[in-house]
C-alpha cells in the first residue's frame, strides 16, 4: 500500500490547524457528524432529481459505536458515499470541500441543506486520533475503498469490502488519560446532545439500560438486568425551526429550563424566523433574574451559534451588545460557515447583519413588554435595569437614543417606577426641567434638605443605583427639558423674582462668605438659599461631578483626584443665617469655627466622612458648654 503525501500542505499546516484553529478538542465529533449528515443530504437531494435512485428517507441514519478494547470510535452513515477519486480529491487535499463543490454546482437549487464540509473540519479528528480510516462506497457502485492516515506524513488509498453504500469513519483514539473520555458511551452521548442535537438525521448509539427482571414468583427478590438498546440520541427537529403557532408556552419554557439550567420561568421569549439578504432563526429569552455572577468580570455574554443545527460556538458575544448581555438564546443560520473562528467573527458581514437585527428585535419586544406587561417589565428593570443604564453611559452615549425610553427610575410622585416619557406627560406647563436626586436609598434622598423642599413643587426622579446619575448626565436633555440635579448649587428657582432676590442677598454678603471659605479651603463656594425649608444648611456641588458621583468614583481605581466641587448652602430664612451675620460683625474667629462645624454637619448629612473629627468634637463641646 503506497503512501501518498498531502497535496497542498506540510506538517506545519497540519500542526497549526490542529493546535490553533481548534483549541477545543471535543468538537471533532461535531465535524464528523456534520459531514455524515451532508452525505445523507446529498443522496436525498439526488433521489429527488434522479428517478433511478431509489432510497427511503426514513431509513437514513448515522450510527456511532465504540470498541474500548481496540480504542476505536466509529461513525457510520448511509449517505452518498465516495469513490476512490472523491476520497483522493476530498481527503487528499487539506481544506478541500466536497460539500462546497456540490453546493456550488447546484446553487440554483433551493432545497439543498448542506451544513458541513470534508476539509479543515474533517482533519480535526487528528486532535484525538492516532490513526483515521475512512471506508466508503459510493451509491450505485460495487467498489469500496479505504483511505488511511496517521497524520502529517501522508495517506494511502486501497480497495476493500463494504456491504452497502455510505461511509464509515474509524478513529483510533490516542492513548493517554485525557483521551479516554472519547471512548466513554455517556461522554459521546453528551457531545452529541451538546453539538449535534438538532441534526435532522437520527444519530443512533447502543445505550445500556437497567431493567427489572420479571419475577417467576411474587416472593422473589427484585433483580435487575442490563439491556443494550440502539436508540436515537439527538432531538432531530430544533424548536427554533418549528412553526411558532404550533409551539405552546410550556414548550418554550421547558426548552429554556433544559437548555440554560434555569428553573425560573423567563419573562420573555423572542422567536424569529428571518428571511432575506441573510437567513436565520433565533430563539431568545429574557430571564426573570440576573445570574449570580452577572455584574462581575467573570460573566461571559453570548448566544449559542449554530449553522443549520450544528453548534459552532457555545457563546458568541458578537451577537449581543453589552447592554443586552443578559439575553440567553440560540441563533441558527445556514449562511454561516462551520469553520468560523473567534478571530474572524468581527469581520464576518453575515454575523454583523444578524447581530443588528437581533438588537433591534430585542429592543422592540422590551418596549412591548413595557407598554403591555408592566408588572413583568418592572421585574425586568429590577434585574437588569442597571445594565441598560450602563449602556447609556458607555461608548460616550452613542446608544442613549436607543435606550433612554427603556430605563426607569423611582418617582416621588407615587414611589413607583416611571419612564422619562411618563414623567414629561405629568409635568406642569410652566416646568422647564426634569428634576432628579441621587442617594443610597429613597429614604435618604427624601430626607435631603433640598429634596424635601423641591418635591412639594415638582416630581423628582430618585437615583438609588450608582449608575443612575451617570446615565442621566449623558442623556442631559429629554424632549427639550434639561435634566437637573436638585442638589446642585447652581439650580435656580423657576420663579425668576425669587431667584433675583436670592442673588441680591448673596452679593451683599460676598465678603462674609470669602472669610468663611478661609476656614474650610476645600469649599468652592458658600451661598444663601431659600430652598431648604426648616433645615439650616446642606452640602451641594458645582460642575459635572456631584457628591454621589464622587462617592461612586471613590471605589474605582485611579479616581482619588476626581472630586466634586463642594458648595455649602445656608438657609437664609433660618436663625443660623442671622447668627453668621452677627459673628461676621462681632467675632470673625468664632465665625470661622462655626463654618467648620456647619461644614462637618453638612458632610454627615450627605454620608461623607469628616477629616478632622477631634477638632469638630471639641468645637461642639466648647459651644455647648456656653
Secondary structure as a PSIPRED ss2 file (coil, helix, strand):
# PSIPRED VFORMAT (PSIPRED V4.0)

   1 X C   1.000  0.000  0.000
   2 X C   1.000  0.000  0.000
   3 X C   1.000  0.000  0.000
   4 X E   0.000  0.000  1.000
   5 X C   1.000  0.000  0.000
   6 X C   1.000  0.000  0.000
   7 X C   1.000  0.000  0.000
   8 X C   1.000  0.000  0.000
   9 X C   1.000  0.000  0.000
  10 X C   1.000  0.000  0.000
  11 X H   0.000  1.000  0.000
  12 X H   0.000  1.000  0.000
  13 X H   0.000  1.000  0.000
  14 X H   0.000  1.000  0.000
  15 X H   0.000  1.000  0.000
  16 X H   0.000  1.000  0.000
  17 X H   0.000  1.000  0.000
  18 X H   0.000  1.000  0.000
  19 X H   0.000  1.000  0.000
  20 X H   0.000  1.000  0.000
  21 X H   0.000  1.000  0.000
  22 X C   1.000  0.000  0.000
  23 X C   1.000  0.000  0.000
  24 X C   1.000  0.000  0.000
  25 X H   0.000  1.000  0.000
  26 X H   0.000  1.000  0.000
  27 X H   0.000  1.000  0.000
  28 X H   0.000  1.000  0.000
  29 X H   0.000  1.000  0.000
  30 X H   0.000  1.000  0.000
  31 X H   0.000  1.000  0.000
  32 X H   0.000  1.000  0.000
  33 X H   0.000  1.000  0.000
  34 X H   0.000  1.000  0.000
  35 X H   0.000  1.000  0.000
  36 X H   0.000  1.000  0.000
  37 X H   0.000  1.000  0.000
  38 X H   0.000  1.000  0.000
  39 X H   0.000  1.000  0.000
  40 X H   0.000  1.000  0.000
  41 X H   0.000  1.000  0.000
  42 X H   0.000  1.000  0.000
  43 X H   0.000  1.000  0.000
  44 X H   0.000  1.000  0.000
  45 X H   0.000  1.000  0.000
  46 X H   0.000  1.000  0.000
  47 X H   0.000  1.000  0.000
  48 X H   0.000  1.000  0.000
  49 X H   0.000  1.000  0.000
  50 X C   1.000  0.000  0.000
  51 X C   1.000  0.000  0.000
  52 X C   1.000  0.000  0.000
  53 X C   1.000  0.000  0.000
  54 X C   1.000  0.000  0.000
  55 X C   1.000  0.000  0.000
  56 X C   1.000  0.000  0.000
  57 X H   0.000  1.000  0.000
  58 X H   0.000  1.000  0.000
  59 X H   0.000  1.000  0.000
  60 X C   1.000  0.000  0.000
  61 X C   1.000  0.000  0.000
  62 X E   0.000  0.000  1.000
  63 X E   0.000  0.000  1.000
  64 X E   0.000  0.000  1.000
  65 X E   0.000  0.000  1.000
  66 X E   0.000  0.000  1.000
  67 X E   0.000  0.000  1.000
  68 X C   1.000  0.000  0.000
  69 X C   1.000  0.000  0.000
  70 X C   1.000  0.000  0.000
  71 X C   1.000  0.000  0.000
  72 X E   0.000  0.000  1.000
  73 X E   0.000  0.000  1.000
  74 X E   0.000  0.000  1.000
  75 X E   0.000  0.000  1.000
  76 X E   0.000  0.000  1.000
  77 X E   0.000  0.000  1.000
  78 X C   1.000  0.000  0.000
  79 X C   1.000  0.000  0.000
  80 X C   1.000  0.000  0.000
  81 X C   1.000  0.000  0.000
  82 X C   1.000  0.000  0.000
  83 X C   1.000  0.000  0.000
  84 X H   0.000  1.000  0.000
  85 X H   0.000  1.000  0.000
  86 X H   0.000  1.000  0.000
  87 X H   0.000  1.000  0.000
  88 X H   0.000  1.000  0.000
  89 X H   0.000  1.000  0.000
  90 X H   0.000  1.000  0.000
  91 X H   0.000  1.000  0.000
  92 X C   1.000  0.000  0.000
  93 X C   1.000  0.000  0.000
  94 X C   1.000  0.000  0.000
  95 X C   1.000  0.000  0.000
  96 X C   1.000  0.000  0.000
  97 X C   1.000  0.000  0.000
  98 X H   0.000  1.000  0.000
  99 X H   0.000  1.000  0.000
 100 X H   0.000  1.000  0.000
 101 X H   0.000  1.000  0.000
 102 X H   0.000  1.000  0.000
 103 X H   0.000  1.000  0.000
 104 X H   0.000  1.000  0.000
 105 X H   0.000  1.000  0.000
 106 X C   1.000  0.000  0.000
 107 X C   1.000  0.000  0.000
 108 X C   1.000  0.000  0.000
 109 X C   1.000  0.000  0.000
 110 X C   1.000  0.000  0.000
 111 X C   1.000  0.000  0.000
 112 X C   1.000  0.000  0.000
 113 X C   1.000  0.000  0.000
 114 X C   1.000  0.000  0.000
 115 X C   1.000  0.000  0.000
 116 X C   1.000  0.000  0.000
 117 X C   1.000  0.000  0.000
 118 X C   1.000  0.000  0.000
 119 X C   1.000  0.000  0.000
 120 X C   1.000  0.000  0.000
 121 X C   1.000  0.000  0.000
 122 X H   0.000  1.000  0.000
 123 X H   0.000  1.000  0.000
 124 X H   0.000  1.000  0.000
 125 X H   0.000  1.000  0.000
 126 X H   0.000  1.000  0.000
 127 X H   0.000  1.000  0.000
 128 X C   1.000  0.000  0.000
 129 X E   0.000  0.000  1.000
 130 X E   0.000  0.000  1.000
 131 X E   0.000  0.000  1.000
 132 X E   0.000  0.000  1.000
 133 X E   0.000  0.000  1.000
 134 X E   0.000  0.000  1.000
 135 X E   0.000  0.000  1.000
 136 X E   0.000  0.000  1.000
 137 X E   0.000  0.000  1.000
 138 X C   1.000  0.000  0.000
 139 X C   1.000  0.000  0.000
 140 X C   1.000  0.000  0.000
 141 X C   1.000  0.000  0.000
 142 X C   1.000  0.000  0.000
 143 X C   1.000  0.000  0.000
 144 X E   0.000  0.000  1.000
 145 X E   0.000  0.000  1.000
 146 X E   0.000  0.000  1.000
 147 X E   0.000  0.000  1.000
 148 X E   0.000  0.000  1.000
 149 X E   0.000  0.000  1.000
 150 X C   1.000  0.000  0.000
 151 X C   1.000  0.000  0.000
 152 X C   1.000  0.000  0.000
 153 X C   1.000  0.000  0.000
 154 X C   1.000  0.000  0.000
 155 X E   0.000  0.000  1.000
 156 X E   0.000  0.000  1.000
 157 X E   0.000  0.000  1.000
 158 X E   0.000  0.000  1.000
 159 X E   0.000  0.000  1.000
 160 X E   0.000  0.000  1.000
 161 X C   1.000  0.000  0.000
 162 X C   1.000  0.000  0.000
 163 X C   1.000  0.000  0.000
 164 X C   1.000  0.000  0.000
 165 X C   1.000  0.000  0.000
 166 X E   0.000  0.000  1.000
 167 X E   0.000  0.000  1.000
 168 X E   0.000  0.000  1.000
 169 X E   0.000  0.000  1.000
 170 X E   0.000  0.000  1.000
 171 X E   0.000  0.000  1.000
 172 X E   0.000  0.000  1.000
 173 X E   0.000  0.000  1.000
 174 X C   1.000  0.000  0.000
 175 X C   1.000  0.000  0.000
 176 X C   1.000  0.000  0.000
 177 X H   0.000  1.000  0.000
 178 X H   0.000  1.000  0.000
 179 X H   0.000  1.000  0.000
 180 X H   0.000  1.000  0.000
 181 X H   0.000  1.000  0.000
 182 X H   0.000  1.000  0.000
 183 X H   0.000  1.000  0.000
 184 X C   1.000  0.000  0.000
 185 X H   0.000  1.000  0.000
 186 X H   0.000  1.000  0.000
 187 X H   0.000  1.000  0.000
 188 X H   0.000  1.000  0.000
 189 X H   0.000  1.000  0.000
 190 X H   0.000  1.000  0.000
 191 X H   0.000  1.000  0.000
 192 X H   0.000  1.000  0.000
 193 X H   0.000  1.000  0.000
 194 X H   0.000  1.000  0.000
 195 X H   0.000  1.000  0.000
 196 X C   1.000  0.000  0.000
 197 X C   1.000  0.000  0.000
 198 X C   1.000  0.000  0.000
 199 X C   1.000  0.000  0.000
 200 X C   1.000  0.000  0.000
 201 X C   1.000  0.000  0.000
 202 X C   1.000  0.000  0.000
 203 X E   0.000  0.000  1.000
 204 X E   0.000  0.000  1.000
 205 X E   0.000  0.000  1.000
 206 X E   0.000  0.000  1.000
 207 X E   0.000  0.000  1.000
 208 X E   0.000  0.000  1.000
 209 X E   0.000  0.000  1.000
 210 X E   0.000  0.000  1.000
 211 X E   0.000  0.000  1.000
 212 X E   0.000  0.000  1.000
 213 X C   1.000  0.000  0.000
 214 X C   1.000  0.000  0.000
 215 X C   1.000  0.000  0.000
 216 X C   1.000  0.000  0.000
 217 X C   1.000  0.000  0.000
 218 X C   1.000  0.000  0.000
 219 X C   1.000  0.000  0.000
 220 X C   1.000  0.000  0.000
 221 X C   1.000  0.000  0.000
 222 X C   1.000  0.000  0.000
 223 X C   1.000  0.000  0.000
 224 X E   0.000  0.000  1.000
 225 X E   0.000  0.000  1.000
 226 X E   0.000  0.000  1.000
 227 X E   0.000  0.000  1.000
 228 X E   0.000  0.000  1.000
 229 X E   0.000  0.000  1.000
 230 X E   0.000  0.000  1.000
 231 X E   0.000  0.000  1.000
 232 X E   0.000  0.000  1.000
 233 X C   1.000  0.000  0.000
 234 X C   1.000  0.000  0.000
 235 X C   1.000  0.000  0.000
 236 X C   1.000  0.000  0.000
 237 X C   1.000  0.000  0.000
 238 X C   1.000  0.000  0.000
 239 X H   0.000  1.000  0.000
 240 X H   0.000  1.000  0.000
 241 X H   0.000  1.000  0.000
 242 X C   1.000  0.000  0.000
 243 X C   1.000  0.000  0.000
 244 X H   0.000  1.000  0.000
 245 X H   0.000  1.000  0.000
 246 X H   0.000  1.000  0.000
 247 X C   1.000  0.000  0.000
 248 X C   1.000  0.000  0.000
 249 X H   0.000  1.000  0.000
 250 X H   0.000  1.000  0.000
 251 X H   0.000  1.000  0.000
 252 X H   0.000  1.000  0.000
 253 X H   0.000  1.000  0.000
 254 X H   0.000  1.000  0.000
 255 X H   0.000  1.000  0.000
 256 X H   0.000  1.000  0.000
 257 X H   0.000  1.000  0.000
 258 X H   0.000  1.000  0.000
 259 X H   0.000  1.000  0.000
 260 X H   0.000  1.000  0.000
 261 X C   1.000  0.000  0.000
 262 X C   1.000  0.000  0.000
 263 X C   1.000  0.000  0.000
 264 X C   1.000  0.000  0.000
 265 X C   1.000  0.000  0.000
 266 X C   1.000  0.000  0.000
 267 X C   1.000  0.000  0.000
 268 X E   0.000  0.000  1.000
 269 X E   0.000  0.000  1.000
 270 X E   0.000  0.000  1.000
 271 X E   0.000  0.000  1.000
 272 X E   0.000  0.000  1.000
 273 X E   0.000  0.000  1.000
 274 X E   0.000  0.000  1.000
 275 X C   1.000  0.000  0.000
 276 X C   1.000  0.000  0.000
 277 X C   1.000  0.000  0.000
 278 X C   1.000  0.000  0.000
 279 X C   1.000  0.000  0.000
 280 X E   0.000  0.000  1.000
 281 X E   0.000  0.000  1.000
 282 X E   0.000  0.000  1.000
 283 X E   0.000  0.000  1.000
 284 X E   0.000  0.000  1.000
 285 X E   0.000  0.000  1.000
 286 X E   0.000  0.000  1.000
 287 X C   1.000  0.000  0.000
 288 X C   1.000  0.000  0.000
 289 X C   1.000  0.000  0.000
 290 X C   1.000  0.000  0.000
 291 X C   1.000  0.000  0.000
 292 X C   1.000  0.000  0.000
 293 X C   1.000  0.000  0.000
 294 X C   1.000  0.000  0.000
 295 X C   1.000  0.000  0.000
 296 X C   1.000  0.000  0.000
 297 X C   1.000  0.000  0.000
 298 X C   1.000  0.000  0.000
 299 X C   1.000  0.000  0.000
 300 X C   1.000  0.000  0.000
 301 X C   1.000  0.000  0.000
 302 X C   1.000  0.000  0.000
 303 X E   0.000  0.000  1.000
 304 X E   0.000  0.000  1.000
 305 X E   0.000  0.000  1.000
 306 X E   0.000  0.000  1.000
 307 X E   0.000  0.000  1.000
 308 X C   1.000  0.000  0.000
 309 X C   1.000  0.000  0.000
 310 X E   0.000  0.000  1.000
 311 X E   0.000  0.000  1.000
 312 X E   0.000  0.000  1.000
 313 X E   0.000  0.000  1.000
 314 X E   0.000  0.000  1.000
 315 X E   0.000  0.000  1.000
 316 X E   0.000  0.000  1.000
 317 X H   0.000  1.000  0.000
 318 X H   0.000  1.000  0.000
 319 X H   0.000  1.000  0.000
 320 X C   1.000  0.000  0.000
 321 X C   1.000  0.000  0.000
 322 X H   0.000  1.000  0.000
 323 X H   0.000  1.000  0.000
 324 X H   0.000  1.000  0.000
 325 X C   1.000  0.000  0.000
 326 X C   1.000  0.000  0.000
 327 X C   1.000  0.000  0.000
 328 X E   0.000  0.000  1.000
 329 X E   0.000  0.000  1.000
 330 X E   0.000  0.000  1.000
 331 X E   0.000  0.000  1.000
 332 X E   0.000  0.000  1.000
 333 X C   1.000  0.000  0.000
 334 X C   1.000  0.000  0.000
 335 X C   1.000  0.000  0.000
 336 X C   1.000  0.000  0.000
 337 X C   1.000  0.000  0.000
 338 X C   1.000  0.000  0.000
 339 X C   1.000  0.000  0.000
 340 X C   1.000  0.000  0.000
 341 X C   1.000  0.000  0.000
 342 X H   0.000  1.000  0.000
 343 X H   0.000  1.000  0.000
 344 X H   0.000  1.000  0.000
 345 X H   0.000  1.000  0.000
 346 X C   1.000  0.000  0.000
 347 X C   1.000  0.000  0.000
 348 X C   1.000  0.000  0.000
 349 X H   0.000  1.000  0.000
 350 X H   0.000  1.000  0.000
 351 X H   0.000  1.000  0.000
 352 X H   0.000  1.000  0.000
 353 X H   0.000  1.000  0.000
 354 X H   0.000  1.000  0.000
 355 X H   0.000  1.000  0.000
 356 X H   0.000  1.000  0.000
 357 X H   0.000  1.000  0.000
 358 X H   0.000  1.000  0.000
 359 X H   0.000  1.000  0.000
 360 X H   0.000  1.000  0.000
 361 X H   0.000  1.000  0.000
 362 X H   0.000  1.000  0.000
 363 X H   0.000  1.000  0.000
 364 X H   0.000  1.000  0.000
 365 X H   0.000  1.000  0.000
 366 X H   0.000  1.000  0.000
 367 X H   0.000  1.000  0.000
 368 X H   0.000  1.000  0.000
 369 X H   0.000  1.000  0.000
 370 X H   0.000  1.000  0.000
 371 X H   0.000  1.000  0.000
 372 X H   0.000  1.000  0.000
 373 X C   1.000  0.000  0.000
 374 X H   0.000  1.000  0.000
 375 X H   0.000  1.000  0.000
 376 X H   0.000  1.000  0.000
 377 X H   0.000  1.000  0.000
 378 X H   0.000  1.000  0.000
 379 X H   0.000  1.000  0.000
 380 X H   0.000  1.000  0.000
 381 X H   0.000  1.000  0.000
 382 X H   0.000  1.000  0.000
 383 X H   0.000  1.000  0.000
 384 X H   0.000  1.000  0.000
 385 X H   0.000  1.000  0.000
 386 X H   0.000  1.000  0.000
 387 X H   0.000  1.000  0.000
 388 X H   0.000  1.000  0.000
 389 X H   0.000  1.000  0.000
 390 X H   0.000  1.000  0.000
 391 X H   0.000  1.000  0.000
 392 X H   0.000  1.000  0.000
 393 X H   0.000  1.000  0.000
 394 X H   0.000  1.000  0.000
 395 X H   0.000  1.000  0.000
 396 X H   0.000  1.000  0.000
 397 X H   0.000  1.000  0.000
 398 X C   1.000  0.000  0.000
 399 X C   1.000  0.000  0.000
 400 X H   0.000  1.000  0.000
 401 X H   0.000  1.000  0.000
 402 X H   0.000  1.000  0.000
 403 X H   0.000  1.000  0.000
 404 X C   1.000  0.000  0.000
 405 X C   1.000  0.000  0.000
 406 X C   1.000  0.000  0.000
 407 X C   1.000  0.000  0.000
 408 X C   1.000  0.000  0.000
 409 X E   0.000  0.000  1.000
 410 X E   0.000  0.000  1.000
 411 X E   0.000  0.000  1.000
 412 X C   1.000  0.000  0.000
 413 X C   1.000  0.000  0.000
 414 X C   1.000  0.000  0.000
 415 X C   1.000  0.000  0.000
 416 X C   1.000  0.000  0.000
 417 X E   0.000  0.000  1.000
 418 X E   0.000  0.000  1.000
 419 X C   1.000  0.000  0.000
 420 X H   0.000  1.000  0.000
 421 X H   0.000  1.000  0.000
 422 X H   0.000  1.000  0.000
 423 X H   0.000  1.000  0.000
 424 X H   0.000  1.000  0.000
 425 X H   0.000  1.000  0.000
 426 X H   0.000  1.000  0.000
 427 X C   1.000  0.000  0.000
 428 X C   1.000  0.000  0.000
 429 X C   1.000  0.000  0.000
 430 X C   1.000  0.000  0.000
 431 X C   1.000  0.000  0.000
 432 X C   1.000  0.000  0.000
 433 X E   0.000  0.000  1.000
 434 X E   0.000  0.000  1.000
 435 X E   0.000  0.000  1.000
 436 X E   0.000  0.000  1.000
 437 X E   0.000  0.000  1.000
 438 X E   0.000  0.000  1.000
 439 X C   1.000  0.000  0.000
 440 X C   1.000  0.000  0.000
 441 X C   1.000  0.000  0.000
 442 X H   0.000  1.000  0.000
 443 X H   0.000  1.000  0.000
 444 X H   0.000  1.000  0.000
 445 X H   0.000  1.000  0.000
 446 X H   0.000  1.000  0.000
 447 X C   1.000  0.000  0.000
 448 X C   1.000  0.000  0.000
 449 X H   0.000  1.000  0.000
 450 X H   0.000  1.000  0.000
 451 X H   0.000  1.000  0.000
 452 X H   0.000  1.000  0.000
 453 X H   0.000  1.000  0.000
 454 X H   0.000  1.000  0.000
 455 X C   1.000  0.000  0.000
 456 X C   1.000  0.000  0.000
 457 X C   1.000  0.000  0.000
 458 X C   1.000  0.000  0.000
 459 X C   1.000  0.000  0.000
 460 X E   0.000  0.000  1.000
 461 X E   0.000  0.000  1.000
 462 X E   0.000  0.000  1.000
 463 X E   0.000  0.000  1.000
 464 X C   1.000  0.000  0.000
 465 X C   1.000  0.000  0.000
 466 X C   1.000  0.000  0.000
 467 X C   1.000  0.000  0.000
 468 X H   0.000  1.000  0.000
 469 X H   0.000  1.000  0.000
 470 X H   0.000  1.000  0.000
 471 X H   0.000  1.000  0.000
 472 X H   0.000  1.000  0.000
 473 X H   0.000  1.000  0.000
 474 X H   0.000  1.000  0.000
 475 X H   0.000  1.000  0.000
 476 X C   1.000  0.000  0.000
 477 X E   0.000  0.000  1.000
 478 X E   0.000  0.000  1.000
 479 X C   1.000  0.000  0.000
 480 X C   1.000  0.000  0.000
 481 X E   0.000  0.000  1.000
 482 X E   0.000  0.000  1.000
 483 X E   0.000  0.000  1.000
 484 X E   0.000  0.000  1.000
 485 X E   0.000  0.000  1.000
 486 X C   1.000  0.000  0.000
 487 X C   1.000  0.000  0.000
 488 X E   0.000  0.000  1.000
 489 X C   1.000  0.000  0.000
 490 X C   1.000  0.000  0.000
 491 X C   1.000  0.000  0.000
 492 X C   1.000  0.000  0.000
 493 X C   1.000  0.000  0.000
 494 X C   1.000  0.000  0.000
 495 X C   1.000  0.000  0.000
 496 X H   0.000  1.000  0.000
 497 X H   0.000  1.000  0.000
 498 X H   0.000  1.000  0.000
 499 X H   0.000  1.000  0.000
 500 X H   0.000  1.000  0.000
 501 X H   0.000  1.000  0.000
 502 X H   0.000  1.000  0.000
 503 X H   0.000  1.000  0.000
 504 X H   0.000  1.000  0.000
 505 X H   0.000  1.000  0.000
 506 X H   0.000  1.000  0.000
 507 X H   0.000  1.000  0.000
 508 X H   0.000  1.000  0.000
 509 X C   1.000  0.000  0.000
 510 X H   0.000  1.000  0.000
 511 X H   0.000  1.000  0.000
 512 X H   0.000  1.000  0.000
 513 X H   0.000  1.000  0.000
 514 X H   0.000  1.000  0.000
 515 X H   0.000  1.000  0.000
 516 X H   0.000  1.000  0.000
 517 X H   0.000  1.000  0.000
 518 X H   0.000  1.000  0.000
 519 X H   0.000  1.000  0.000
 520 X C   1.000  0.000  0.000
 521 X C   1.000  0.000  0.000
 522 X C   1.000  0.000  0.000
 523 X E   0.000  0.000  1.000
 524 X E   0.000  0.000  1.000
 525 X E   0.000  0.000  1.000
 526 X E   0.000  0.000  1.000
 527 X E   0.000  0.000  1.000
 528 X E   0.000  0.000  1.000
 529 X E   0.000  0.000  1.000
 530 X C   1.000  0.000  0.000
 531 X C   1.000  0.000  0.000
 532 X C   1.000  0.000  0.000
 533 X C   1.000  0.000  0.000
 534 X C   1.000  0.000  0.000
 535 X C   1.000  0.000  0.000
 536 X C   1.000  0.000  0.000
 537 X E   0.000  0.000  1.000
 538 X E   0.000  0.000  1.000
 539 X E   0.000  0.000  1.000
 540 X E   0.000  0.000  1.000
 541 X E   0.000  0.000  1.000
 542 X E   0.000  0.000  1.000
 543 X C   1.000  0.000  0.000
 544 X C   1.000  0.000  0.000
 545 X C   1.000  0.000  0.000
 546 X C   1.000  0.000  0.000
 547 X H   0.000  1.000  0.000
 548 X H   0.000  1.000  0.000
 549 X H   0.000  1.000  0.000
 550 X H   0.000  1.000  0.000
 551 X H   0.000  1.000  0.000
 552 X H   0.000  1.000  0.000
 553 X H   0.000  1.000  0.000
 554 X H   0.000  1.000  0.000
 555 X C   1.000  0.000  0.000
 556 X C   1.000  0.000  0.000
 557 X C   1.000  0.000  0.000
 558 X C   1.000  0.000  0.000
 559 X C   1.000  0.000  0.000
 560 X C   1.000  0.000  0.000
 561 X C   1.000  0.000  0.000
 562 X C   1.000  0.000  0.000
 563 X C   1.000  0.000  0.000
 564 X C   1.000  0.000  0.000
 565 X E   0.000  0.000  1.000
 566 X E   0.000  0.000  1.000
 567 X E   0.000  0.000  1.000
 568 X E   0.000  0.000  1.000
 569 X E   0.000  0.000  1.000
 570 X E   0.000  0.000  1.000
 571 X E   0.000  0.000  1.000
 572 X C   1.000  0.000  0.000
 573 X C   1.000  0.000  0.000
 574 X C   1.000  0.000  0.000
 575 X H   0.000  1.000  0.000
 576 X H   0.000  1.000  0.000
 577 X H   0.000  1.000  0.000
 578 X H   0.000  1.000  0.000
 579 X H   0.000  1.000  0.000
 580 X H   0.000  1.000  0.000
 581 X H   0.000  1.000  0.000
 582 X H   0.000  1.000  0.000
 583 X H   0.000  1.000  0.000
 584 X H   0.000  1.000  0.000
 585 X H   0.000  1.000  0.000
 586 X H   0.000  1.000  0.000
 587 X C   1.000  0.000  0.000
 588 X H   0.000  1.000  0.000
 589 X H   0.000  1.000  0.000
 590 X H   0.000  1.000  0.000
 591 X H   0.000  1.000  0.000
 592 X H   0.000  1.000  0.000
 593 X H   0.000  1.000  0.000
 594 X H   0.000  1.000  0.000
 595 X H   0.000  1.000  0.000
 596 X H   0.000  1.000  0.000
 597 X H   0.000  1.000  0.000
 598 X H   0.000  1.000  0.000
 599 X H   0.000  1.000  0.000
 600 X H   0.000  1.000  0.000
 601 X H   0.000  1.000  0.000
 602 X H   0.000  1.000  0.000
 603 X H   0.000  1.000  0.000
 604 X H   0.000  1.000  0.000
 605 X H   0.000  1.000  0.000
 606 X C   1.000  0.000  0.000
 607 X C   1.000  0.000  0.000
 608 X C   1.000  0.000  0.000
 609 X C   1.000  0.000  0.000
 610 X C   1.000  0.000  0.000
 611 X C   1.000  0.000  0.000
 612 X C   1.000  0.000  0.000
 613 X H   0.000  1.000  0.000
 614 X H   0.000  1.000  0.000
 615 X H   0.000  1.000  0.000
 616 X H   0.000  1.000  0.000
 617 X H   0.000  1.000  0.000
 618 X H   0.000  1.000  0.000
 619 X H   0.000  1.000  0.000
 620 X H   0.000  1.000  0.000
 621 X H   0.000  1.000  0.000
 622 X H   0.000  1.000  0.000
 623 X H   0.000  1.000  0.000
 624 X H   0.000  1.000  0.000
 625 X C   1.000  0.000  0.000
 626 X C   1.000  0.000  0.000
